Amino acid sequence: MSSADLSGNVEQAKSVMASAAVEPAACRELALSGSAPSVEGATAAMGTSLDAAAGASTAIALTSGLDPAFLRKGLAQSAELSKCANMSLTMSGVKVAVTITRLNGIGSVPGAVAYRTDTALPNGGHQSMITAQAVKRGVLITVLGAGGASEADASSRAAKLMDSAAALVK
């Protein structure tokens, strides 16, 4: 994805998230931290794998050219995950409860951060997702795993994808 395409998508996501109310308010920055302040000059590659039979999905994004200060800050914020373990997001009048649990052992990339996000949906449904991030040689690697046989299954898929991607970053 080119820098121009990436910029347009990021600006749209930022606009949507800027209107979100986050409680506790101290968690707002963490909740919005996935958006880089500038993606000018950045390049991203993304992919997904869907297994309809297993009800599993796995996704990856590799982004290069981001501001190194943003990369350091993003991974440093992982220490704040426990402070914001329980929060709510309200967007367009719809409120959802979000629980974040830090996970260990997702992949073997040094400095990787992983967590499970559980979202209670307004219709009574529940959604869980495993997220892992690492930076290798200035490339931000983000993997997501959801669905499948179990949380362990989603974690395993995310870990394998993280390690495979990191091995290819030279």
Disulfide bonds with the S-S distance in Angstrom:
Cys27-Cys84 2.08
